[in-house]
Amino acid sequence: MAMHKLFDRVLVTGGAGYCGSLLVPQLLDQGYEVTVYDTMFFGDAFLPKNNPNLRVVKGDIRDTAHLAATSAGHDAFVSLACISNDASFELDEALSTSVNMDAFEPMVMAAKKAGVKRFIYASSSSVYGVSDKPDVTEDHPLVPLTLYNKFKGTCEPLLKKHADDGFTGVIFRPATVCGYAPRLRLDLSVNILTNHAINAGKITVFGGSQLRPNLHVQDYCDAVKLFLVAPSEKIQKETFNVGYQNLSIMDIASMVQRIVSEEFPEKGEVAIVTTPSDDLRSYHINSDKIRKVLGYAPRHTIEDAVRGLCEAFRDGRIPDSMNDDQYFNVKRLKRLRAA
């Protein structure tokens, strides 16, 4: 469905993160004026800072006054910033609680007061935890296994509480994101397996039978762009799963093994080693609702993600991928917190 631009100025928290680094240039290409509000834990060198329509603000979402001042004059607010990745909670529970939970409602209220008309919140499909249902839809009970999942789920009703005729709130629950983006993460399942296949010559699979829903980072960006133009009445206070292929970790590993040996025949056979896992998150999400309501369907497969990563490795765009902590959220945060 063709939709026209409703807003001119968009603020993206976490705009210098993994998904933000791909989304922000595309919003600029679509003619939006974009403000990125980010702590810059991973720098911002990859953002198109020579674009006159981009403003980059170093800030923390827990600093509500700074965020409120930055939000002024924006029509739409895309909330991506969080301490991401379950393992981040090993790091510092207080940090994650303050960023992912305590800062959320004050941020929503500040955005609304500043005149923002639409608030798009990136929750997570991991809010479902473990489910043996063949198809997990948006109304499935939330069974969080970690604080990350729990806080994502707890914030959702806080956005709905403040939504009204002048302030549209929409929530999406993306699957595990994969594929290449300028600020790359190599601590997510498909990306980890691809990095190891290419650079370690073997893939270690923890468990293997767990089902995980996956989403190409480009499809994630396309969903956000759609939420910016969708009619308010179709998305107000709604929650949408956004996932594509639900595969077991072992099936993903086999796919990565096959593609890497096609892309890098000189590397020889990539071995798959299995080992037990205590990470039992397993669920199969259903994303029919967003297709029915907004006509959205993902277009990029896990295979596309793996091939895109292979290309980036071949082009030298992912230097020192086994060691540099810029690719690993927890490692980088641990170093910054210790510093």
N, C-alpha and C positions, 0 to 999 in steps of 0.2 A: 504494500500500500504506500502510495506516495504521500509524504507528509512535509509540510513546510516548517521552516524555522520559526519557533515561537519566542526565542530568547536571543539576546545579543551577547550578554556577558556571563561567563560561567566560571565559578570558582571550583577548583579541584584540590581537595586535601589529599595528600599522598600522591600528588601529580608527578613526583620524581621517583615513584616506586616502579615495580615491575610492569603492572598494567598501565599505570599512568604514563610511563615513558613512551608507550606506543599510542595511547589515547590522545594525549595532549597535541602532538603534531597533527593528528587527523582532525581534531576539533578546529585547530587554526586553519587547516585546509578548507574546512566547511564554512569559514567566515566568522567563527566566533572570536570574540576577545576573551582570552583565557588568563586567569590568575592561578598559578600553582602555589599552594601553601603547604610546605613540607619541612620536616626537620633536617633534611639533607644528610641523613646518616650515610647515604650512599653517593653523595655528591649530586651535581646537576649538570655535569659537562655534556651529557647526551641530549639535553633539551635544546630546542632551536632558539637560543637566546637572542639571535639577531633579528627575530621576527618582531616587528613593532607592536603586534597585537598580543604578545606574551609578556606577562609580568610574573616574575619569580620572587616569592616572599619566603624567607627562612622563618619558620615559626612552628610552634608546638600547639596541637589542638587543645592541650590542657590550659593554655594561656587564652582564656575565653575573651578577655578584653582585646587582645591583639587580633584574635580571629574575628571578633565582631567588627572591629575597625576595618579589617581587610575585606570583610564580606559586603560592606556598604557599596551600593551601586551595582551589585550583581543580581541577575534575574534567577539564575539556577545554581545549585550547589551539588557537587558530586562528592560524596563522602567515601573515599577509599582508604584514608589513613588509618592504620592500626599497627599494633605489634603483631605481625602476621606469622603464622606457622605455629602449630601446637607446641613444638619444642621450645619456642620463645618463652614459654611459661616456666621452663626449667630455670630460665635465666634469672628472673626477678619477678616474682608474683605481683609485687606492689607496682612495678612499672606497668605491667600489662593490665592490671586492674584499673589503674588511674587513666591509662590511655583508652583502653577498649570499653570500659564501663563508665567510670565516673565522669569522663569528659563528654560523654555522648549527649545527654539531655541538655546540658548547658549550651553545647554547640548548636543543637537544633533550635533552641530558643533564641540564641544570638542571631542565627541566620534569618529566622522568621522576623525578628525585630528589625533587622537591617534591611528588610524589604525583599528578601529572596522569595520567589513565587513557587519554586519547585525544588524539592530535596530528594536526591537519589541516593539510597543507602546500599552499599555493598555488604551484605551479610555473608553467609557461607552455607553451602550444602552440607558441611560437616555438622551442622546443628542436629542432624538426624542420628548421628552416632552409629549405632549398629542396628540394622533392620534386616529381617529375613523376608520382608514383603517383596514380591516381585517388582513392584512399582511404587516408589515413594513419591506421593504428591504433596503439594504445599500444605495440606491440612493434616499431614502425618504428625503424631506427637513428637516433640523435640526431646531427644534422649542424649543430652550432651555427655561426652566422655571426658572432656577436659574443660578447663576454665575458658579457653579460647572459644570453644563451641557454645559454652553456657552464656558467656557475655554477648556473643553475637545474637543469640536467641532472645536474651533479656532486653537488648536495645530495640528490637523491632517494634514492640508495642509502644515504646516511648516516642517513636516517630509518629505513629498513628494517633497517639493522644493529642499531638499538637497540630495535626493536619486539619484544615478547614477550607472554606470556600476560596480563601485567598492564598492558601498554602498547600500545595499538593505534595504528599509524601508517598514514595514508592520504594519497595524493598526488593532486591533480587538476591538469590542464593546461588552464586556460581559454583560449578563443580571445580575440581582441582585444575588449575590453569596450566597449560603447557605451551611450548613453542618459544621462538626467539622474540625478544623485545630489547630495545637499547639498554635498559638497566636490567640485565638478565639475572634471573634466579636459577641456581643449579641445585636447589634443595627441595625440588618438587618432583614427584615420581617419574614422569616421562623424561624430564630434563636430566635428572640424576642418572637414570639408566643410560641415556644417550651419551652423556659426558663420560661415564665409566667405560662404555663399550668402545668409544673412540680412543680414549686417553689412558685407560688402564688395561684394555684388552680383555676385560672380563666384567660380567655383570653379577652383582650379588643381589639375590632376591630374598627379602625377609618375609617368610611365610609364603605367600604366592596365591592363595585361594581367595584373598579378600577382594571383593568387587569394589571398584572405584569409578565414579563418574568423572569424565574428563571434558575439558573445554579449551579449545585453542584460544590463545590470548587475543587474536584478531576477532574472534567471535564474541569474546567478552567486551571488547571495545565497541563492536557493532551494536551489542545490546544496550550499552550506556548511551550511545548516540540515538538509538531508537527511543529510549526513555525521555530524552530531551525534546523529542518532537511529538510524542504520542499525546492524543487528546486527554486532558485531565480526568474526564469521567471514566476513561478506560483503565486508568492506573491508580487513581486515588485510593490510598490505604491498602493497596493490593501487594501481594507477595508473589514473586515469580521464580521458580526454579529455572536455572539456565545451565543446561548440561548437554552433552552430545553423546559420546560413546561410553557406555558402561562396560568396562572390561576388567578381568582379574589382573592382578599385578603380574602373574606369570604370563598371561597372554600378551601384556604390554612388553614384557622382557623379550619374548620370542619375536615379536614384531620388530623391536629395536635391533635385536641380533641380526635378523634378516636384512633390514634396510641398511644397517651400517656395513654389513659385508658386501652389499651391492654398491654402496657409495664409496667405500674404501677397500676395494678388493685386495690391495697390497698389504692390508693389516692382517690378513688370514682370519682364521675362525675365532669368533668371540665366544668365550665359554660362559655358560650360565651356572652360577653356584647358588644353591638354596640353603637357607639357614632359618631357624625358628624366629618368630617375631612376637613381641608383646603388643604390637600396634594392631588391634583387632578391628579398627574402623572398617565397616563393610556395609555398603548400601547401594541400591540401584535406583537412581532418581528418574522421575518421569517429568519431562519438560513440555508436555502437550499444551499446558495452559497458555504459555506465552505465544505459542503458534496460533492457537485459536483466537486469542484476544488481540494480538498485535501483528499476526502474520510473520512472526520471526522464526527462522530456522537456521541453526548453525550451518556453515558451509565448509568448514575446515576440519579435516580429520586428524586423528593422532598421527597417522602416517605423514600428513603434511607437516605437522609440528616437528617430527623427527627429521624429515628431509630438510626442513628449514634450518634446524640446528646443525645438521651435517654441513650444509652450505656455509653457514656462519663460521664453523670451525675451519673449514677448508680455506675460507677467505681471510683467516687470521683475525676475525672480529671478537674472538673470545680467548684472549691471551691468559696463560697461567691458570687454566680453569680448574685444576685440582687443588690449588693452594690459595689463590687470592681471595681474601674474605669478602670482597665486594659481591660475590655471587651467593654468599651463604648468610642469611639473615642473622642466625643465632651467633655464628662466629664473629661477625662484624659488631653486633650489639655487645657481646661479651667484651670485646676489645675496647669499644667506646666507653662502656660502663666502667671498665677497669682503669681507663686512662684518666 
